C-alpha cells in the first residue's frame, strides 16, 4: 500500500508493518498485532479483491491503538476491541486531517 510506513515507533518500541493475507485469514481478521515480535500484520486482499486503501489505513490505526495500550501496560484494555476501534478511528481522523498521513 502506498504512503504507509514500513515501521513505526510506539513509545520506545519499533513495530514493523507487514502485509500477510494468510496470517490474517487464519486469525479471521484484517489486522493482527504481535506484541512479542513487535509486528503489525495487515491484509491487503479481502473477498478475493484488493482491500480499499482507506480500510487498510483504518485497520492500521486500530492496531496502533492496541499497541499503544500494550506499551503503556494496560493489558486488560489491550483486548478491548471497542476501545481499540474508537481510539483507532480518532487516530485515523487526526492523522488524515492534520498530518496528511493516509
Secondary structure, DSSP 8 states (H G I E B T S, - for coil): -TT--SEEEETTEEEEEEE-HHHHHHTTSSEEEETTTTEEEE--EETTEE--HHHHHHHHHHHHHHHHHHHTT-HHHHT-HHHHHHHHHHHHHHIIIII---
